[in-house]
Amino acid sequence: MKCTFCGKEMEKGTGKLVVKADGKILSFCKSKCEKNSIIRNPRRVAWTEVFKEQKQTKKV
Ligand SMILES: [Zn+2]
C-alpha cells in the first residue's frame, strides 16, 4: 500500500488508515503526511512522489 500523500510504499501494519465520509480510504505513512494532506496539495509539496512525477513529466 502506498501513502496517499507522499506516495511512498509503506509496510503492512504501519502508518494510519483514514476512511472518509464519502467512503474513500486514505493511508498515511506518518502523521506529517496526514496533517499536510488536509492543508496542502501534494503536487505542491517537494517531498512527495506526485511532485517528482510531475516534474519528470514536464521535462518530457
Ligand atoms: Zn507519506
PDB file of the backbone (N, CA, C, O) and the ligand in Angstrom, with CONECT records:
HET     ZN  A 101       1
ATOM      1  N   MET A   1       0.841  -1.203   0.000  1.00  0.00           N
ATOM      2  CA  MET A   1       0.000   0.000   0.000  1.00  0.00           C
ATOM      3  C   MET A   1       0.873   1.248   0.000  1.00  0.00           C
ATOM      4  O   MET A   1       1.921   1.298   0.643  1.00  0.00           O
ATOM      5  N   LYS A   2       0.418   2.243  -0.729  1.00  0.00           N
ATOM      6  CA  LYS A   2       1.197   3.477  -0.792  1.00  0.00           C
ATOM      7  C   LYS A   2       0.552   4.574   0.034  1.00  0.00           C
ATOM      8  O   LYS A   2      -0.667   4.625   0.198  1.00  0.00           O
ATOM      9  N   CYS A   3       1.385   5.433   0.537  1.00  0.00           N
ATOM     10  CA  CYS A   3       0.895   6.583   1.297  1.00  0.00           C
ATOM     11  C   CYS A   3       0.129   7.505   0.344  1.00  0.00           C
ATOM     12  O   CYS A   3       0.632   7.864  -0.721  1.00  0.00           O
ATOM     13  N   THR A   4      -1.079   7.879   0.731  1.00  0.00           N
ATOM     14  CA  THR A   4      -1.915   8.723  -0.122  1.00  0.00           C
ATOM     15  C   THR A   4      -1.264  10.064  -0.414  1.00  0.00           C
ATOM     16  O   THR A   4      -1.426  10.615  -1.503  1.00  0.00           O
ATOM     17  N   PHE A   5      -0.542  10.581   0.542  1.00  0.00           N
ATOM     18  CA  PHE A   5       0.023  11.917   0.367  1.00  0.00           C
ATOM     19  C   PHE A   5       1.385  11.909  -0.316  1.00  0.00           C
ATOM     20  O   PHE A   5       1.547  12.520  -1.373  1.00  0.00           O
ATOM     21  N   CYS A   6       2.356  11.234   0.264  1.00  0.00           N
ATOM     22  CA  CYS A   6       3.711  11.328  -0.291  1.00  0.00           C
ATOM     23  C   CYS A   6       3.976  10.257  -1.350  1.00  0.00           C
ATOM     24  O   CYS A   6       4.914  10.387  -2.136  1.00  0.00           O
ATOM     25  N   GLY A   7       3.153   9.194  -1.377  1.00  0.00           N
ATOM     26  CA  GLY A   7       3.288   8.178  -2.415  1.00  0.00           C
ATOM     27  C   GLY A   7       4.331   7.119  -2.119  1.00  0.00           C
ATOM     28  O   GLY A   7       4.608   6.265  -2.962  1.00  0.00           O
ATOM     29  N   LYS A   8       4.908   7.166  -0.934  1.00  0.00           N
ATOM     30  CA  LYS A   8       5.921   6.179  -0.580  1.00  0.00           C
ATOM     31  C   LYS A   8       5.268   4.862  -0.200  1.00  0.00           C
ATOM     32  O   LYS A   8       4.192   4.826   0.396  1.00  0.00           O
ATOM     33  N   GLU A   9       5.946   3.785  -0.559  1.00  0.00           N
ATOM     34  CA  GLU A   9       5.459   2.460  -0.216  1.00  0.00           C
ATOM     35  C   GLU A   9       5.542   2.268   1.301  1.00  0.00           C
ATOM     36  O   GLU A   9       6.567   2.560   1.917  1.00  0.00           O
ATOM     37  N   MET A  10       4.453   1.775   1.891  1.00  0.00           N
ATOM     38  CA  MET A  10       4.508   1.521   3.325  1.00  0.00           C
ATOM     39  C   MET A  10       4.204   0.072   3.640  1.00  0.00           C
ATOM     40  O   MET A  10       3.417  -0.576   2.950  1.00  0.00           O
ATOM     41  N   GLU A  11       4.830  -0.425   4.679  1.00  0.00           N
ATOM     42  CA  GLU A  11       4.645  -1.823   5.044  1.00  0.00           C
ATOM     43  C   GLU A  11       3.296  -2.028   5.700  1.00  0.00           C
ATOM     44  O   GLU A  11       2.735  -1.123   6.317  1.00  0.00           O
ATOM     45  N   LYS A  12       2.785  -3.257   5.548  1.00  0.00           N
ATOM     46  CA  LYS A  12       1.513  -3.582   6.183  1.00  0.00           C
ATOM     47  C   LYS A  12       1.621  -3.421   7.682  1.00  0.00           C
ATOM     48  O   LYS A  12       2.622  -3.799   8.290  1.00  0.00           O
ATOM     49  N   GLY A  13       0.594  -2.864   8.266  1.00  0.00           N
ATOM     50  CA  GLY A  13       0.601  -2.713   9.719  1.00  0.00           C
ATOM     51  C   GLY A  13       1.250  -1.432  10.189  1.00  0.00           C
ATOM     52  O   GLY A  13       1.226  -1.118  11.379  1.00  0.00           O
ATOM     53  N   THR A  14       1.838  -0.680   9.250  1.00  0.00           N
ATOM     54  CA  THR A  14       2.426   0.597   9.635  1.00  0.00           C
ATOM     55  C   THR A  14       1.548   1.728   9.115  1.00  0.00           C
ATOM     56  O   THR A  14       0.677   1.511   8.272  1.00  0.00           O
ATOM     57  N   GLY A  15       1.776   2.907   9.611  1.00  0.00           N
ATOM     58  CA  GLY A  15       1.024   4.054   9.147  1.00  0.00           C
ATOM     59  C   GLY A  15      -0.389   4.069   9.687  1.00  0.00           C
ATOM     60  O   GLY A  15      -0.706   3.391  10.665  1.00  0.00           O
ATOM     61  N   LYS A  16      -1.235   4.853   9.034  1.00  0.00           N
ATOM     62  CA  LYS A  16      -2.580   5.065   9.546  1.00  0.00           C
ATOM     63  C   LYS A  16      -3.581   5.067   8.402  1.00  0.00           C
ATOM     64  O   LYS A  16      -3.334   5.665   7.355  1.00  0.00           O
ATOM     65  N   LEU A  17      -4.703   4.405   8.600  1.00  0.00           N
ATOM     66  CA  LEU A  17      -5.753   4.403   7.597  1.00  0.00           C
ATOM     67  C   LEU A  17      -6.873   5.334   8.041  1.00  0.00           C
ATOM     68  O   LEU A  17      -7.295   5.309   9.197  1.00  0.00           O
ATOM     69  N   VAL A  18      -7.346   6.147   7.118  1.00  0.00           N
ATOM     70  CA  VAL A  18      -8.436   7.065   7.424  1.00  0.00           C
ATOM     71  C   VAL A  18      -9.547   6.835   6.407  1.00  0.00           C
ATOM     72  O   VAL A  18      -9.318   6.931   5.202  1.00  0.00           O
ATOM     73  N   VAL A  19     -10.747   6.533   6.888  1.00  0.00           N
ATOM     74  CA  VAL A  19     -11.888   6.368   5.992  1.00  0.00           C
ATOM     75  C   VAL A  19     -12.718   7.642   6.018  1.00  0.00           C
ATOM     76  O   VAL A  19     -13.222   8.065   7.059  1.00  0.00           O
ATOM     77  N   LYS A  20     -12.843   8.238   4.841  1.00  0.00           N
ATOM     78  CA  LYS A  20     -13.569   9.498   4.763  1.00  0.00           C
ATOM     79  C   LYS A  20     -15.066   9.246   4.659  1.00  0.00           C
ATOM     80  O   LYS A  20     -15.509   8.124   4.409  1.00  0.00           O
ATOM     81  N   ALA A  21     -15.833  10.309   4.855  1.00  0.00           N
ATOM     82  CA  ALA A  21     -17.287  10.209   4.841  1.00  0.00           C
ATOM     83  C   ALA A  21     -17.814   9.695   3.509  1.00  0.00           C
ATOM     84  O   ALA A  21     -18.862   9.050   3.468  1.00  0.00           O
ATOM     85  N   ASP A  22     -17.105   9.969   2.427  1.00  0.00           N
ATOM     86  CA  ASP A  22     -17.558   9.525   1.109  1.00  0.00           C
ATOM     87  C   ASP A  22     -17.083   8.111   0.776  1.00  0.00           C
ATOM     88  O   ASP A  22     -17.279   7.642  -0.345  1.00  0.00           O
ATOM     89  N   GLY A  23     -16.466   7.435   1.729  1.00  0.00           N
ATOM     90  CA  GLY A  23     -16.057   6.049   1.535  1.00  0.00           C
ATOM     91  C   GLY A  23     -14.648   5.877   1.030  1.00  0.00           C
ATOM     92  O   GLY A  23     -14.162   4.749   0.934  1.00  0.00           O
ATOM     93  N   LYS A  24     -13.984   6.953   0.707  1.00  0.00           N
ATOM     94  CA  LYS A  24     -12.606   6.876   0.239  1.00  0.00           C
ATOM     95  C   LYS A  24     -11.678   6.497   1.388  1.00  0.00           C
ATOM     96  O   LYS A  24     -11.813   6.998   2.504  1.00  0.00           O
ATOM     97  N   ILE A  25     -10.736   5.607   1.097  1.00  0.00           N
ATOM     98  CA  ILE A  25      -9.787   5.220   2.135  1.00  0.00           C
ATOM     99  C   ILE A  25      -8.442   5.882   1.855  1.00  0.00           C
ATOM    100  O   ILE A  25      -7.862   5.724   0.780  1.00  0.00           O
ATOM    101  N   LEU A  26      -7.970   6.613   2.831  1.00  0.00           N
ATOM    102  CA  LEU A  26      -6.677   7.268   2.694  1.00  0.00           C
ATOM    103  C   LEU A  26      -5.690   6.586   3.620  1.00  0.00           C
ATOM    104  O   LEU A  26      -6.035   6.207   4.738  1.00  0.00           O
ATOM    105  N   SER A  27      -4.462   6.432   3.152  1.00  0.00           N
ATOM    106  CA  SER A  27      -3.439   5.830   4.006  1.00  0.00           C
ATOM    107  C   SER A  27      -2.278   6.799   4.137  1.00  0.00           C
ATOM    108  O   SER A  27      -1.854   7.425   3.166  1.00  0.00           O
ATOM    109  N   PHE A  28      -1.785   6.906   5.331  1.00  0.00           N
ATOM    110  CA  PHE A  28      -0.683   7.821   5.583  1.00  0.00           C
ATOM    111  C   PHE A  28       0.457   7.097   6.281  1.00  0.00           C
ATOM    112  O   PHE A  28       0.232   6.354   7.236  1.00  0.00           O
ATOM    113  N   CYS A  29       1.687   7.312   5.806  1.00  0.00           N
ATOM    114  CA  CYS A  29       2.827   6.620   6.398  1.00  0.00           C
ATOM    115  C   CYS A  29       3.229   7.271   7.722  1.00  0.00           C
ATOM    116  O   CYS A  29       3.809   6.620   8.592  1.00  0.00           O
ATOM    117  N   LYS A  30       2.923   8.529   7.864  1.00  0.00           N
ATOM    118  CA  LYS A  30       3.227   9.209   9.125  1.00  0.00           C
ATOM    119  C   LYS A  30       2.280  10.385   9.318  1.00  0.00           C
ATOM    120  O   LYS A  30       1.622  10.839   8.383  1.00  0.00           O
ATOM    121  N   SER A  31       2.231  10.864  10.554  1.00  0.00           N
ATOM    122  CA  SER A  31       1.277  11.924  10.875  1.00  0.00           C
ATOM    123  C   SER A  31       1.566  13.194  10.088  1.00  0.00           C
ATOM    124  O   SER A  31       0.667  13.998   9.842  1.00  0.00           O
ATOM    125  N   LYS A  32       2.824  13.370   9.694  1.00  0.00           N
ATOM    126  CA  LYS A  32       3.204  14.521   8.882  1.00  0.00           C
ATOM    127  C   LYS A  32       2.395  14.535   7.580  1.00  0.00           C
ATOM    128  O   LYS A  32       1.893  15.575   7.154  1.00  0.00           O
ATOM    129  N   CYS A  33       2.283  13.363   6.966  1.00  0.00           N
ATOM    130  CA  CYS A  33       1.544  13.243   5.716  1.00  0.00           C
ATOM    131  C   CYS A  33       0.055  13.510   5.942  1.00  0.00           C
ATOM    132  O   CYS A  33      -0.597  14.165   5.128  1.00  0.00           O
ATOM    133  N   GLU A  34      -0.467  13.002   7.039  1.00  0.00           N
ATOM    134  CA  GLU A  34      -1.888  13.193   7.333  1.00  0.00           C
ATOM    135  C   GLU A  34      -2.198  14.674   7.502  1.00  0.00           C
ATOM    136  O   GLU A  34      -3.171  15.180   6.943  1.00  0.00           O
ATOM    137  N   LYS A  35      -1.381  15.354   8.262  1.00  0.00           N
ATOM    138  CA  LYS A  35      -1.603  16.773   8.507  1.00  0.00           C
ATOM    139  C   LYS A  35      -1.484  17.576   7.220  1.00  0.00           C
ATOM    140  O   LYS A  35      -2.304  18.454   6.950  1.00  0.00           O
ATOM    141  N   ASN A  36      -0.466  17.274   6.430  1.00  0.00           N
ATOM    142  CA  ASN A  36      -0.239  18.026   5.196  1.00  0.00           C
ATOM    143  C   ASN A  36      -1.342  17.798   4.168  1.00  0.00           C
ATOM    144  O   ASN A  36      -1.654  18.686   3.375  1.00  0.00           O
ATOM    145  N   SER A  37      -1.932  16.594   4.187  1.00  0.00           N
ATOM    146  CA  SER A  37      -2.968  16.289   3.203  1.00  0.00           C
ATOM    147  C   SER A  37      -4.200  17.153   3.422  1.00  0.00           C
ATOM    148  O   SER A  37      -4.969  17.397   2.492  1.00  0.00           O
ATOM    149  N   ILE A  38      -4.386  17.615   4.657  1.00  0.00           N
ATOM    150  CA  ILE A  38      -5.550  18.439   4.967  1.00  0.00           C
ATOM    151  C   ILE A  38      -5.339  19.874   4.477  1.00  0.00           C
ATOM    152  O   ILE A  38      -6.268  20.518   3.989  1.00  0.00           O
ATOM    153  N   ILE A  39      -4.125  20.354   4.612  1.00  0.00           N
ATOM    154  CA  ILE A  39      -3.895  21.768   4.333  1.00  0.00           C
ATOM    155  C   ILE A  39      -3.154  22.032   3.026  1.00  0.00           C
ATOM    156  O   ILE A  39      -3.120  23.167   2.551  1.00  0.00           O
ATOM    157  N   ARG A  40      -2.552  20.974   2.434  1.00  0.00           N
ATOM    158  CA  ARG A  40      -1.763  21.233   1.231  1.00  0.00           C
ATOM    159  C   ARG A  40      -2.058  20.244   0.118  1.00  0.00           C
ATOM    160  O   ARG A  40      -2.527  19.132   0.364  1.00  0.00           O
ATOM    161  N   ASN A  41      -1.781  20.657  -1.091  1.00  0.00           N
ATOM    162  CA  ASN A  41      -1.909  19.792  -2.254  1.00  0.00           C
ATOM    163  C   ASN A  41      -0.565  19.086  -2.456  1.00  0.00           C
ATOM    164  O   ASN A  41       0.471  19.745  -2.551  1.00  0.00           O
ATOM    165  N   PRO A  42      -0.576  17.728  -2.524  1.00  0.00           N
ATOM    166  CA  PRO A  42       0.707  17.014  -2.671  1.00  0.00           C
ATOM    167  C   PRO A  42       1.501  17.443  -3.896  1.00  0.00           C
ATOM    168  O   PRO A  42       2.723  17.302  -3.926  1.00  0.00           O
ATOM    169  N   ARG A  43       0.813  17.966  -4.905  1.00  0.00           N
ATOM    170  CA  ARG A  43       1.506  18.427  -6.112  1.00  0.00           C
ATOM    171  C   ARG A  43       2.367  19.651  -5.853  1.00  0.00           C
ATOM    172  O   ARG A  43       3.220  20.008  -6.666  1.00  0.00           O
ATOM    173  N   ARG A  44       2.138  20.286  -4.722  1.00  0.00           N
ATOM    174  CA  ARG A  44       2.905  21.499  -4.398  1.00  0.00           C
ATOM    175  C   ARG A  44       3.894  21.263  -3.279  1.00  0.00           C
ATOM    176  O   ARG A  44       4.541  22.196  -2.803  1.00  0.00           O
ATOM    177  N   VAL A  45       4.011  20.010  -2.856  1.00  0.00           N
ATOM    178  CA  VAL A  45       4.931  19.703  -1.759  1.00  0.00           C
ATOM    179  C   VAL A  45       6.120  18.918  -2.303  1.00  0.00           C
ATOM    180  O   VAL A  45       5.958  17.836  -2.867  1.00  0.00           O
ATOM    181  N   ALA A  46       7.309  19.475  -2.126  1.00  0.00           N
ATOM    182  CA  ALA A  46       8.501  18.960  -2.804  1.00  0.00           C
ATOM    183  C   ALA A  46       8.880  17.528  -2.443  1.00  0.00           C
ATOM    184  O   ALA A  46       9.528  16.857  -3.245  1.00  0.00           O
ATOM    185  N   TRP A  47       8.498  17.033  -1.259  1.00  0.00           N
ATOM    186  CA  TRP A  47       8.944  15.702  -0.863  1.00  0.00           C
ATOM    187  C   TRP A  47       7.961  14.595  -1.202  1.00  0.00           C
ATOM    188  O   TRP A  47       8.116  13.480  -0.705  1.00  0.00           O
ATOM    189  N   THR A  48       6.951  14.857  -2.033  1.00  0.00           N
ATOM    190  CA  THR A  48       6.004  13.799  -2.402  1.00  0.00           C
ATOM    191  C   THR A  48       6.371  13.188  -3.749  1.00  0.00           C
ATOM    192  O   THR A  48       7.033  13.824  -4.569  1.00  0.00           O
ATOM    193  N   GLU A  49       5.935  11.945  -3.969  1.00  0.00           N
ATOM    194  CA  GLU A  49       6.197  11.267  -5.235  1.00  0.00           C
ATOM    195  C   GLU A  49       5.446  11.965  -6.372  1.00  0.00           C
ATOM    196  O   GLU A  49       5.945  12.057  -7.494  1.00  0.00           O
ATOM    197  N   VAL A  50       4.252  12.451  -6.068  1.00  0.00           N
ATOM    198  CA  VAL A  50       3.442  13.137  -7.083  1.00  0.00           C
ATOM    199  C   VAL A  50       4.197  14.345  -7.643  1.00  0.00           C
ATOM    200  O   VAL A  50       4.188  14.608  -8.845  1.00  0.00           O
ATOM    201  N   PHE A  51       4.846  15.062  -6.737  1.00  0.00           N
ATOM    202  CA  PHE A  51       5.603  16.239  -7.131  1.00  0.00           C
ATOM    203  C   PHE A  51       6.748  15.849  -8.059  1.00  0.00           C
ATOM    204  O   PHE A  51       6.991  16.509  -9.070  1.00  0.00           O
ATOM    205  N   LYS A  52       7.451  14.771  -7.709  1.00  0.00           N
ATOM    206  CA  LYS A  52       8.582  14.319  -8.520  1.00  0.00           C
ATOM    207  C   LYS A  52       8.119  13.847  -9.895  1.00  0.00           C
ATOM    208  O   LYS A  52       8.740  14.152 -10.913  1.00  0.00           O
ATOM    209  N   GLU A  53       7.018  13.098  -9.905  1.00  0.00           N
ATOM    210  CA  GLU A  53       6.482  12.599 -11.179  1.00  0.00           C
ATOM    211  C   GLU A  53       6.089  13.769 -12.067  1.00  0.00           C
ATOM    212  O   GLU A  53       6.363  13.774 -13.267  1.00  0.00           O
ATOM    213  N   GLN A  54       5.457  14.737 -11.476  1.00  0.00           N
ATOM    214  CA  GLN A  54       5.025  15.920 -12.188  1.00  0.00           C
ATOM    215  C   GLN A  54       6.208  16.627 -12.840  1.00  0.00           C
ATOM    216  O   GLN A  54       6.143  17.063 -13.990  1.00  0.00           O
ATOM    217  N   LYS A  55       7.281  16.726 -12.077  1.00  0.00           N
ATOM    218  CA  LYS A  55       8.496  17.356 -12.568  1.00  0.00           C
ATOM    219  C   LYS A  55       9.053  16.608 -13.782  1.00  0.00           C
ATOM    220  O   LYS A  55       9.443  17.207 -14.785  1.00  0.00           O
ATOM    221  N   GLN A  56       9.077  15.263 -13.651  1.00  0.00           N
ATOM    222  CA  GLN A  56       9.601  14.431 -14.735  1.00  0.00           C
ATOM    223  C   GLN A  56       8.740  14.587 -15.985  1.00  0.00           C
ATOM    224  O   GLN A  56       9.258  14.687 -17.097  1.00  0.00           O
ATOM    225  N   THR A  57       7.440  14.606 -15.796  1.00  0.00           N
ATOM    226  CA  THR A  57       6.533  14.716 -16.933  1.00  0.00           C
ATOM    227  C   THR A  57       6.755  16.031 -17.673  1.00  0.00           C
ATOM    228  O   THR A  57       6.686  16.076 -18.902  1.00  0.00           O
ATOM    229  N   LYS A  58       7.016  17.081 -16.938  1.00  0.00           N
ATOM    230  CA  LYS A  58       7.239  18.379 -17.541  1.00  0.00           C
ATOM    231  C   LYS A  58       8.473  18.383 -18.434  1.00  0.00           C
ATOM    232  O   LYS A  58       8.502  19.034 -19.479  1.00  0.00           O
ATOM    233  N   LYS A  59       9.498  17.637 -18.000  1.00  0.00           N
ATOM    234  CA  LYS A  59      10.752  17.596 -18.755  1.00  0.00           C
ATOM    235  C   LYS A  59      10.553  16.942 -20.111  1.00  0.00           C
ATOM    236  O   LYS A  59      11.178  17.338 -21.095  1.00  0.00           O
ATOM    237  N   VAL A  60       9.671  15.926 -20.164  1.00  0.00           N
ATOM    238  CA  VAL A  60       9.456  15.169 -21.393  1.00  0.00           C
ATOM    239  C   VAL A  60       8.522  15.862 -22.349  1.00  0.00           C
ATOM    240  O   VAL A  60       8.246  15.340 -23.430  1.00  0.00           O
TER     241      VAL A  60
HETATM  242 ZN    ZN A 101       3.637   9.582   3.481  1.00  0.00          ZN2+
END
